[in-house]
Amino acid sequence: ADPANAHGRCAAQGCVADCVGDWRDVDGQFANGCERGCPPPPLSQPVADGVTPLAAFSAGNQWAVLYRFGRGAESTVRLHTSAFIADFVGAPPDPVGAALAVAGDTWCVVLVDRQGPDAITRVGFFTVNSASGTVLAASGGGSPSLTGRIDAMTPTFTLLQLRAVGQGADSGVGLFATVLQPQVFDPASRRIGEEDDYAVPGTAPIASALNGVTTHALVPTADRTALRHVQIGPAGAVVGAPRALGAPLAQGLSLVAGGGRVTAAARRADGRLWLSALGPGADQVVALPGTAEPLLAASGAHVVLHGRDLPSQRLTTTLIDASGAPLADPLTLPPFLVERQLGGGDGRTLFYTQTNAGGDQDVNLDLMRITPGCR
C-alpha cells in the first residue's frame, strides 16, 4: 500500500515516497510517507458582515473572535465563540486595544478604552450561561496580551500590559502582569523586571503564549530595534534573565507553544521575516513572500506559519521545522482575496476579512472563519 500522502516506489536500493499535492517528506522515512503539509482546505464559514474585528483566539476545537459593529456611541462589541454569542455590556465604543483567551469553558475579554496614563482596562468573563466583568482604572496599558489556564479548578488569566513608570528624566515604560479571575474585582498588578525601555503603550504589540505553567512574552523595546523575551512563572516572578532578540519590528508579531517548544515570528522593518525557536542561536531571518501579518499555528508536534501575501492578497502557509526555519516555499490556501487576517492561541482557526460589494453604496468587510488543518 502507498504510504500517507504519497505514491510509493520500490527498487533494489529501497523504497521512495513521491509526495502528492502540497505534502512534504521531512524525515525521509518511507513508512510514514509525507507527513508535513496541508489537506484540501475546508470551506470558509461566514461569521458576520459589516464589522470591525478586534482580536481572535483558538484552542483545539474552541475558537472565538471579538468584533465591533455599529458606529460611535451606538456601537456594540460582541464575543462570537464556537459555543455562544454574547455582547460586552459597558464596552468602550472604540477600543484601542483588545485581547482574549480561554481557560476551560470560560472566555476572558480585555478592552482598553484610550491611550495614555488615564486609560481604563475593562475585563469581561463569559461562559455559555453567564457574563461578569471588572474594571482596572488608570492602567495605561494600550497593548494588552492574554493567556489562560486552569489553576486549582479556577479559570485564571495572565494579562500583560505596558505602563508608564517614573517621572521626568527618569520616566520610561515597564512591563506589568495582572492575574485575572472571575469574581475578583480588584486584581493587583505586578511589575515584571526592572527594564523601563519598552515601547510606548499602544504603539507596538505584545505577544504571549503559555508553555506548561510558564508564560513566554515578546515585548518590543522603545526604539523598536529589538524584542525582549521574558518568561514569567505562575506566581508572577520572572524566570531567568530577559533576553534581547535582534528583530526590528514593523508589523505582525506571533508566538505559539507546541511540540514542546515556543516558536516566534515577526515581520521586520525591512520586510523580511524573523523566525525563532527562542533558543540560543535559533534565530532565522528569511525573505519569504506571504508574510504580512504572520500568525503561527501549533498542531501536535508541528508548527506552521500562516501569512498574507501582499501582492495577491491571498492566505499562505509555510511549514516550519524545530529550529523555526522554513521547510519549503509558502503554500497558497484557497484562491480568495483577503483584506486582513487574525488569529491567536494555538492558531488552528483563522479569521479573515473580505470585501463584499453589495451595491454602489454598500461595501462591507465580511468576517470569515477557516481551519486550514496544516501540520
ZAKE-578752 format. One record per residue (C-alpha): residue in three letters; x negated, y negated, z. Coordinates in steps of 0.5 Angstrom, whole numbers, plus 500, padded with zeros to 3 digits. Last residue first. Example, Ala and Ser with C-alpha at 12.3 -4.5 7.8 and 13.67 -1.06 7.14 Angstrom:
BEGIN
<atom aa="Ser" X="473" Y="502" Z="514"/>
<atom aa="Ala" X="475" Y="509" Z="516"/>
//
This chain:
BEGIN
<atom aa="Arg" X="499" Y="459" Z="520"/>
<atom aa="Cys" X="504" Y="456" Z="516"/>
<atom aa="Gly" X="511" Y="456" Z="518"/>
<atom aa="Pro" X="513" Y="450" Z="515"/>
<atom aa="Thr" X="519" Y="448" Z="519"/>
<atom aa="Ile" X="523" Y="442" Z="516"/>
<atom aa="Arg" X="527" Y="437" Z="519"/>
<atom aa="Met" X="530" Y="431" Z="515"/>
<atom aa="Leu" X="531" Y="423" Z="517"/>
<atom aa="Asp" X="535" Y="420" Z="511"/>
<atom aa="Leu" X="532" Y="412" Z="510"/>
<atom aa="Asn" X="538" Y="408" Z="508"/>
<atom aa="Val" X="539" Y="404" Z="501"/>
<atom aa="Asp" X="546" Y="402" Z="500"/>
<atom aa="Gln" X="547" Y="395" Z="497"/>
<atom aa="Asp" X="546" Y="398" Z="490"/>
<atom aa="Gly" X="548" Y="405" Z="491"/>
<atom aa="Gly" X="547" Y="411" Z="495"/>
<atom aa="Ala" X="539" Y="410" Z="495"/>
<atom aa="Asn" X="536" Y="415" Z="500"/>
<atom aa="Thr" X="529" Y="414" Z="502"/>
<atom aa="Gln" X="526" Y="420" Z="505"/>
<atom aa="Thr" X="524" Y="420" Z="513"/>
<atom aa="Tyr" X="520" Y="426" Z="516"/>
<atom aa="Phe" X="521" Y="431" Z="522"/>
<atom aa="Leu" X="516" Y="437" Z="523"/>
<atom aa="Thr" X="517" Y="443" Z="527"/>
<atom aa="Arg" X="511" Y="447" Z="529"/>
<atom aa="Gly" X="507" Y="441" Z="531"/>
<atom aa="Asp" X="506" Y="445" Z="538"/>
<atom aa="Gly" X="508" Y="438" Z="542"/>
<atom aa="Gly" X="508" Y="433" Z="537"/>
<atom aa="Gly" X="511" Y="431" Z="530"/>
<atom aa="Leu" X="513" Y="425" Z="525"/>
<atom aa="Gln" X="512" Y="424" Z="518"/>
<atom aa="Arg" X="514" Y="418" Z="514"/>
<atom aa="Glu" X="516" Y="416" Z="507"/>
<atom aa="Val" X="516" Y="423" Z="504"/>
<atom aa="Leu" X="518" Y="424" Z="497"/>
<atom aa="Phe" X="520" Y="431" Z="495"/>
<atom aa="Pro" X="516" Y="437" Z="492"/>
<atom aa="Pro" X="516" Y="442" Z="497"/>
<atom aa="Leu" X="509" Y="443" Z="501"/>
<atom aa="Thr" X="503" Y="442" Z="498"/>
<atom aa="Leu" X="497" Y="446" Z="500"/>
<atom aa="Pro" X="490" Y="442" Z="502"/>
<atom aa="Asp" X="484" Y="444" Z="500"/>
<atom aa="Ala" X="481" Y="450" Z="504"/>
<atom aa="Leu" X="478" Y="452" Z="510"/>
<atom aa="Pro" X="478" Y="446" Z="514"/>
<atom aa="Ala" X="473" Y="445" Z="520"/>
<atom aa="Gly" X="476" Y="444" Z="527"/>
<atom aa="Ser" X="471" Y="449" Z="530"/>
<atom aa="Ala" X="476" Y="455" Z="530"/>
<atom aa="Asp" X="478" Y="454" Z="523"/>
<atom aa="Ile" X="483" Y="449" Z="520"/>
<atom aa="Leu" X="488" Y="451" Z="514"/>
<atom aa="Thr" X="491" Y="444" Z="511"/>
<atom aa="Thr" X="498" Y="443" Z="510"/>
<atom aa="Thr" X="501" Y="437" Z="505"/>
<atom aa="Leu" X="507" Y="433" Z="505"/>
<atom aa="Arg" X="508" Y="429" Z="499"/>
<atom aa="Gln" X="508" Y="421" Z="498"/>
<atom aa="Ser" X="504" Y="423" Z="491"/>
<atom aa="Pro" X="499" Y="417" Z="492"/>
<atom aa="Leu" X="499" Y="417" Z="500"/>
<atom aa="Asp" X="499" Y="425" Z="501"/>
<atom aa="Arg" X="502" Y="426" Z="508"/>
<atom aa="Gly" X="499" Y="431" Z="513"/>
<atom aa="His" X="500" Y="437" Z="516"/>
<atom aa="Leu" X="494" Y="440" Z="519"/>
<atom aa="Val" X="494" Y="448" Z="521"/>
<atom aa="Val" X="491" Y="451" Z="528"/>
<atom aa="His" X="491" Y="459" Z="529"/>
<atom aa="Ala" X="491" Y="463" Z="535"/>
<atom aa="Gly" X="499" Y="463" Z="535"/>
<atom aa="Ser" X="502" Y="458" Z="531"/>
<atom aa="Ala" X="499" Y="451" Z="533"/>
<atom aa="Ala" X="500" Y="445" Z="529"/>
<atom aa="Leu" X="496" Y="438" Z="528"/>
<atom aa="Leu" X="499" Y="432" Z="525"/>
<atom aa="Pro" X="495" Y="427" Z="521"/>
<atom aa="Glu" X="499" Y="421" Z="519"/>
<atom aa="Ala" X="495" Y="420" Z="512"/>
<atom aa="Thr" X="491" Y="426" Z="511"/>
<atom aa="Gly" X="494" Y="428" Z="504"/>
<atom aa="Pro" X="487" Y="428" Z="501"/>
<atom aa="Leu" X="481" Y="430" Z="505"/>
<atom aa="Ala" X="474" Y="427" Z="506"/>
<atom aa="Val" X="471" Y="430" Z="512"/>
<atom aa="Val" X="468" Y="428" Z="518"/>
<atom aa="Gln" X="467" Y="434" Z="523"/>
<atom aa="Asp" X="466" Y="434" Z="530"/>
<atom aa="Ala" X="464" Y="441" Z="534"/>
<atom aa="Gly" X="457" Y="439" Z="536"/>
<atom aa="Pro" X="459" Y="440" Z="544"/>
<atom aa="Gly" X="467" Y="442" Z="544"/>
<atom aa="Leu" X="473" Y="438" Z="542"/>
<atom aa="Ala" X="475" Y="443" Z="537"/>
<atom aa="Ser" X="474" Y="436" Z="532"/>
<atom aa="Leu" X="477" Y="433" Z="526"/>
<atom aa="Trp" X="476" Y="426" Z="523"/>
<atom aa="Leu" X="479" Y="425" Z="517"/>
<atom aa="Arg" X="476" Y="420" Z="512"/>
<atom aa="Gly" X="480" Y="413" Z="510"/>
<atom aa="Asp" X="474" Y="409" Z="512"/>
<atom aa="Ala" X="478" Y="407" Z="518"/>
<atom aa="Arg" X="478" Y="414" Z="521"/>
<atom aa="Arg" X="484" Y="418" Z="521"/>
<atom aa="Ala" X="485" Y="422" Z="527"/>
<atom aa="Ala" X="485" Y="430" Z="528"/>
<atom aa="Ala" X="484" Y="434" Z="535"/>
<atom aa="Thr" X="484" Y="441" Z="537"/>
<atom aa="Val" X="484" Y="444" Z="544"/>
<atom aa="Arg" X="482" Y="451" Z="545"/>
<atom aa="Gly" X="485" Y="458" Z="547"/>
<atom aa="Gly" X="488" Y="459" Z="540"/>
<atom aa="Gly" X="493" Y="453" Z="541"/>
<atom aa="Ala" X="493" Y="446" Z="544"/>
<atom aa="Val" X="494" Y="440" Z="540"/>
<atom aa="Leu" X="492" Y="433" Z="539"/>
<atom aa="Ser" X="494" Y="428" Z="534"/>
<atom aa="Leu" X="492" Y="421" Z="532"/>
<atom aa="Gly" X="494" Y="417" Z="526"/>
<atom aa="Gln" X="492" Y="410" Z="524"/>
<atom aa="Ala" X="485" Y="407" Z="523"/>
<atom aa="Leu" X="481" Y="410" Z="528"/>
<atom aa="Pro" X="473" Y="410" Z="528"/>
<atom aa="Ala" X="472" Y="417" Z="531"/>
<atom aa="Gly" X="465" Y="418" Z="534"/>
<atom aa="Leu" X="467" Y="421" Z="541"/>
<atom aa="Ala" X="466" Y="419" Z="548"/>
<atom aa="Arg" X="466" Y="424" Z="553"/>
<atom aa="Pro" X="470" Y="423" Z="560"/>
<atom aa="Ala" X="466" Y="426" Z="565"/>
<atom aa="Gly" X="469" Y="433" Z="569"/>
<atom aa="Val" X="476" Y="434" Z="571"/>
<atom aa="Val" X="479" Y="427" Z="573"/>
<atom aa="Ala" X="484" Y="428" Z="578"/>
<atom aa="Gly" X="491" Y="427" Z="577"/>
<atom aa="Ala" X="494" Y="433" Z="581"/>
<atom aa="Pro" X="495" Y="438" Z="575"/>
<atom aa="Gly" X="488" Y="436" Z="573"/>
<atom aa="Ile" X="486" Y="431" Z="568"/>
<atom aa="Gln" X="481" Y="431" Z="562"/>
<atom aa="Val" X="479" Y="425" Z="558"/>
<atom aa="His" X="476" Y="425" Z="551"/>
<atom aa="Arg" X="474" Y="418" Z="549"/>
<atom aa="Leu" X="475" Y="415" Z="542"/>
<atom aa="Ala" X="471" Y="411" Z="539"/>
<atom aa="Thr" X="470" Y="405" Z="534"/>
<atom aa="Arg" X="477" Y="402" Z="536"/>
<atom aa="Asp" X="473" Y="396" Z="539"/>
<atom aa="Ala" X="478" Y="397" Z="545"/>
<atom aa="Thr" X="476" Y="404" Z="546"/>
<atom aa="Pro" X="481" Y="409" Z="544"/>
<atom aa="Val" X="484" Y="415" Z="548"/>
<atom aa="Leu" X="484" Y="422" Z="547"/>
<atom aa="Ala" X="487" Y="426" Z="552"/>
<atom aa="His" X="487" Y="433" Z="555"/>
<atom aa="Thr" X="492" Y="435" Z="561"/>
<atom aa="Thr" X="489" Y="441" Z="565"/>
<atom aa="Val" X="494" Y="446" Z="567"/>
<atom aa="Gly" X="493" Y="451" Z="561"/>
<atom aa="Asn" X="492" Y="447" Z="556"/>
<atom aa="Leu" X="497" Y="441" Z="556"/>
<atom aa="Ala" X="496" Y="436" Z="550"/>
<atom aa="Ser" X="495" Y="428" Z="550"/>
<atom aa="Ala" X="494" Y="423" Z="544"/>
<atom aa="Ile" X="494" Y="415" Z="546"/>
<atom aa="Pro" X="496" Y="411" Z="540"/>
<atom aa="Ala" X="493" Y="404" Z="538"/>
<atom aa="Thr" X="495" Y="397" Z="539"/>
<atom aa="Gly" X="501" Y="398" Z="544"/>
<atom aa="Pro" X="496" Y="397" Z="550"/>
<atom aa="Val" X="490" Y="393" Z="549"/>
<atom aa="Ala" X="485" Y="399" Z="547"/>
<atom aa="Tyr" X="480" Y="402" Z="553"/>
<atom aa="Asp" X="474" Y="398" Z="556"/>
<atom aa="Asp" X="476" Y="399" Z="563"/>
<atom aa="Glu" X="473" Y="406" Z="565"/>
<atom aa="Glu" X="473" Y="407" Z="572"/>
<atom aa="Gly" X="477" Y="414" Z="572"/>
<atom aa="Ile" X="484" Y="415" Z="571"/>
<atom aa="Arg" X="488" Y="410" Z="575"/>
<atom aa="Arg" X="494" Y="413" Z="579"/>
<atom aa="Ser" X="502" Y="411" Z="578"/>
<atom aa="Ala" X="507" Y="413" Z="584"/>
<atom aa="Pro" X="514" Y="415" Z="582"/>
<atom aa="Asp" X="520" Y="411" Z="585"/>
<atom aa="Phe" X="526" Y="415" Z="583"/>
<atom aa="Val" X="524" Y="422" Z="584"/>
<atom aa="Gln" X="531" Y="425" Z="582"/>
<atom aa="Pro" X="528" Y="429" Z="576"/>
<atom aa="Gln" X="520" Y="429" Z="576"/>
<atom aa="Leu" X="515" Y="424" Z="573"/>
<atom aa="Val" X="507" Y="424" Z="575"/>
<atom aa="Thr" X="504" Y="418" Z="573"/>
<atom aa="Ala" X="497" Y="417" Z="570"/>
<atom aa="Phe" X="494" Y="411" Z="568"/>
<atom aa="Leu" X="488" Y="409" Z="564"/>
<atom aa="Gly" X="485" Y="402" Z="564"/>
<atom aa="Val" X="484" Y="396" Z="560"/>
<atom aa="Gly" X="480" Y="390" Z="562"/>
<atom aa="Ser" X="479" Y="384" Z="566"/>
<atom aa="Asp" X="473" Y="382" Z="570"/>
<atom aa="Ala" X="472" Y="375" Z="566"/>
<atom aa="Gly" X="479" Y="373" Z="569"/>
<atom aa="Gln" X="482" Y="378" Z="572"/>
<atom aa="Gly" X="482" Y="386" Z="574"/>
<atom aa="Val" X="486" Y="391" Z="570"/>
<atom aa="Ala" X="491" Y="391" Z="564"/>
<atom aa="Arg" X="495" Y="398" Z="563"/>
<atom aa="Leu" X="494" Y="404" Z="558"/>
<atom aa="Gln" X="499" Y="409" Z="559"/>
<atom aa="Leu" X="499" Y="417" Z="560"/>
<atom aa="Leu" X="506" Y="420" Z="563"/>
<atom aa="Thr" X="505" Y="427" Z="566"/>
<atom aa="Phe" X="511" Y="431" Z="566"/>
<atom aa="Thr" X="514" Y="436" Z="571"/>
<atom aa="Pro" X="520" Y="440" Z="571"/>
<atom aa="Thr" X="521" Y="444" Z="578"/>
<atom aa="Met" X="520" Y="451" Z="579"/>
<atom aa="Ala" X="514" Y="450" Z="583"/>
<atom aa="Asp" X="511" Y="446" Z="577"/>
<atom aa="Ile" X="514" Y="447" Z="570"/>
<atom aa="Arg" X="510" Y="443" Z="565"/>
<atom aa="Gly" X="511" Y="437" Z="561"/>
<atom aa="Thr" X="506" Y="432" Z="557"/>
<atom aa="Leu" X="507" Y="425" Z="555"/>
<atom aa="Ser" X="504" Y="419" Z="551"/>
<atom aa="Pro" X="505" Y="412" Z="552"/>
<atom aa="Ser" X="502" Y="406" Z="549"/>
<atom aa="Gly" X="505" Y="400" Z="551"/>
<atom aa="Gly" X="503" Y="401" Z="558"/>
<atom aa="Gly" X="505" Y="394" Z="562"/>
<atom aa="Ser" X="508" Y="398" Z="568"/>
<atom aa="Ala" X="512" Y="392" Z="570"/>
<atom aa="Ala" X="518" Y="396" Z="573"/>
<atom aa="Leu" X="518" Y="404" Z="572"/>
<atom aa="Val" X="525" Y="405" Z="571"/>
<atom aa="Thr" X="529" Y="412" Z="573"/>
<atom aa="Gly" X="534" Y="416" Z="569"/>
<atom aa="Ser" X="539" Y="422" Z="569"/>
<atom aa="Ala" X="542" Y="426" Z="564"/>
<atom aa="Ser" X="547" Y="432" Z="565"/>
<atom aa="Asn" X="549" Y="439" Z="562"/>
<atom aa="Val" X="545" Y="440" Z="556"/>
<atom aa="Thr" X="539" Y="437" Z="559"/>
<atom aa="Phe" X="536" Y="430" Z="559"/>
<atom aa="Phe" X="531" Y="426" Z="564"/>
<atom aa="Gly" X="530" Y="419" Z="562"/>
<atom aa="Val" X="525" Y="414" Z="563"/>
<atom aa="Arg" X="525" Y="407" Z="562"/>
<atom aa="Thr" X="518" Y="403" Z="562"/>
<atom aa="Ile" X="518" Y="396" Z="563"/>
<atom aa="Ala" X="513" Y="391" Z="560"/>
<atom aa="Asp" X="511" Y="385" Z="565"/>
<atom aa="Pro" X="504" Y="386" Z="563"/>
<atom aa="Gly" X="505" Y="385" Z="556"/>
<atom aa="Gln" X="508" Y="389" Z="550"/>
<atom aa="Arg" X="516" Y="390" Z="550"/>
<atom aa="Asp" X="521" Y="395" Z="552"/>
<atom aa="Val" X="517" Y="401" Z="553"/>
<atom aa="Leu" X="521" Y="408" Z="552"/>
<atom aa="Val" X="520" Y="415" Z="555"/>
<atom aa="Val" X="524" Y="421" Z="554"/>
<atom aa="Cys" X="524" Y="427" Z="558"/>
<atom aa="Trp" X="527" Y="434" Z="556"/>
<atom aa="Thr" X="529" Y="439" Z="561"/>
<atom aa="Asp" X="530" Y="446" Z="559"/>
<atom aa="Gly" X="524" Y="449" Z="561"/>
<atom aa="Ala" X="519" Y="443" Z="560"/>
<atom aa="Val" X="520" Y="438" Z="554"/>
<atom aa="Ala" X="516" Y="432" Z="552"/>
<atom aa="Leu" X="518" Y="425" Z="549"/>
<atom aa="Ala" X="514" Y="419" Z="548"/>
<atom aa="Ala" X="516" Y="412" Z="546"/>
<atom aa="Gly" X="513" Y="405" Z="545"/>
<atom aa="Val" X="515" Y="398" Z="542"/>
<atom aa="Pro" X="523" Y="399" Z="544"/>
<atom aa="Asp" X="528" Y="395" Z="540"/>
<atom aa="Pro" X="535" Y="395" Z="544"/>
<atom aa="Pro" X="532" Y="397" Z="550"/>
<atom aa="Ala" X="535" Y="404" Z="553"/>
<atom aa="Gly" X="540" Y="403" Z="558"/>
<atom aa="Val" X="544" Y="409" Z="556"/>
<atom aa="Phe" X="540" Y="414" Z="552"/>
<atom aa="Asp" X="545" Y="417" Z="548"/>
<atom aa="Ala" X="545" Y="425" Z="548"/>
<atom aa="Ile" X="545" Y="431" Z="542"/>
<atom aa="Phe" X="544" Y="438" Z="544"/>
<atom aa="Ala" X="541" Y="445" Z="543"/>
<atom aa="Ser" X="536" Y="444" Z="538"/>
<atom aa="Thr" X="535" Y="436" Z="540"/>
<atom aa="His" X="537" Y="429" Z="538"/>
<atom aa="Leu" X="536" Y="424" Z="543"/>
<atom aa="Arg" X="539" Y="418" Z="541"/>
<atom aa="Val" X="537" Y="410" Z="542"/>
<atom aa="Thr" X="543" Y="406" Z="540"/>
<atom aa="Ser" X="543" Y="399" Z="537"/>
<atom aa="Glu" X="548" Y="394" Z="539"/>
<atom aa="Ala" X="543" Y="389" Z="542"/>
<atom aa="Gly" X="540" Y="388" Z="535"/>
<atom aa="Arg" X="542" Y="393" Z="530"/>
<atom aa="Gly" X="545" Y="400" Z="529"/>
<atom aa="Phe" X="541" Y="407" Z="530"/>
<atom aa="Arg" X="535" Y="409" Z="534"/>
<atom aa="Tyr" X="531" Y="415" Z="534"/>
<atom aa="Leu" X="528" Y="421" Z="538"/>
<atom aa="Val" X="527" Y="427" Z="535"/>
<atom aa="Ala" X="527" Y="434" Z="539"/>
<atom aa="Trp" X="525" Y="441" Z="538"/>
<atom aa="Gln" X="525" Y="448" Z="542"/>
<atom aa="Asn" X="524" Y="454" Z="538"/>
<atom aa="Gly" X="516" Y="454" Z="540"/>
<atom aa="Ala" X="515" Y="447" Z="543"/>
<atom aa="Ser" X="517" Y="441" Z="539"/>
<atom aa="Phe" X="516" Y="434" Z="539"/>
<atom aa="Ala" X="518" Y="427" Z="536"/>
<atom aa="Ala" X="518" Y="420" Z="537"/>
<atom aa="Leu" X="521" Y="413" Z="534"/>
<atom aa="Pro" X="525" Y="415" Z="528"/>
<atom aa="Thr" X="529" Y="409" Z="525"/>
<atom aa="Val" X="536" Y="411" Z="523"/>
<atom aa="Gly" X="540" Y="410" Z="517"/>
<atom aa="Asp" X="541" Y="418" Z="516"/>
<atom aa="Ala" X="541" Y="423" Z="521"/>
<atom aa="Val" X="538" Y="430" Z="522"/>
<atom aa="Pro" X="538" Y="433" Z="515"/>
<atom aa="Gln" X="535" Y="440" Z="514"/>
<atom aa="Ser" X="529" Y="442" Z="510"/>
<atom aa="Leu" X="530" Y="448" Z="506"/>
<atom aa="Pro" X="525" Y="454" Z="508"/>
<atom aa="Pro" X="518" Y="454" Z="505"/>
<atom aa="Pro" X="515" Y="460" Z="502"/>
<atom aa="Pro" X="510" Y="463" Z="507"/>
<atom aa="Cys" X="504" Y="458" Z="508"/>
<atom aa="Gly" X="497" Y="461" Z="509"/>
<atom aa="Arg" X="492" Y="465" Z="513"/>
<atom aa="Glu" X="492" Y="472" Z="514"/>
<atom aa="Cys" X="490" Y="475" Z="507"/>
<atom aa="Gly" X="490" Y="482" Z="508"/>
<atom aa="Asn" X="490" Y="485" Z="515"/>
<atom aa="Ala" X="486" Y="492" Z="513"/>
<atom aa="Phe" X="482" Y="489" Z="508"/>
<atom aa="Gln" X="478" Y="485" Z="513"/>
<atom aa="Gly" X="474" Y="479" Z="510"/>
<atom aa="Asp" X="476" Y="474" Z="516"/>
<atom aa="Val" X="479" Y="468" Z="512"/>
<atom aa="Asp" X="483" Y="472" Z="507"/>
<atom aa="Arg" X="487" Y="466" Z="504"/>
<atom aa="Trp" X="495" Y="465" Z="502"/>
<atom aa="Asp" X="497" Y="460" Z="498"/>
<atom aa="Gly" X="500" Y="465" Z="493"/>
<atom aa="Val" X="497" Y="471" Z="493"/>
<atom aa="Cys" X="491" Y="474" Z="496"/>
<atom aa="Asp" X="487" Y="479" Z="492"/>
<atom aa="Ala" X="485" Y="484" Z="498"/>
<atom aa="Val" X="478" Y="488" Z="496"/>
<atom aa="Cys" X="477" Y="495" Z="497"/>
<atom aa="Gly" X="470" Y="499" Z="498"/>
<atom aa="Gln" X="464" Y="499" Z="494"/>
<atom aa="Ala" X="467" Y="505" Z="490"/>
<atom aa="Ala" X="473" Y="501" Z="488"/>
<atom aa="Cys" X="479" Y="499" Z="491"/>
<atom aa="Arg" X="484" Y="493" Z="489"/>
<atom aa="Gly" X="489" Y="491" Z="494"/>
<atom aa="His" X="494" Y="486" Z="492"/>
<atom aa="Ala" X="495" Y="480" Z="497"/>
<atom aa="Asn" X="500" Y="477" Z="502"/>
<atom aa="Ala" X="499" Y="483" Z="507"/>
<atom aa="Pro" X="495" Y="489" Z="505"/>
<atom aa="Asp" X="498" Y="493" Z="499"/>
<atom aa="Ala" X="500" Y="500" Z="500"/>
//
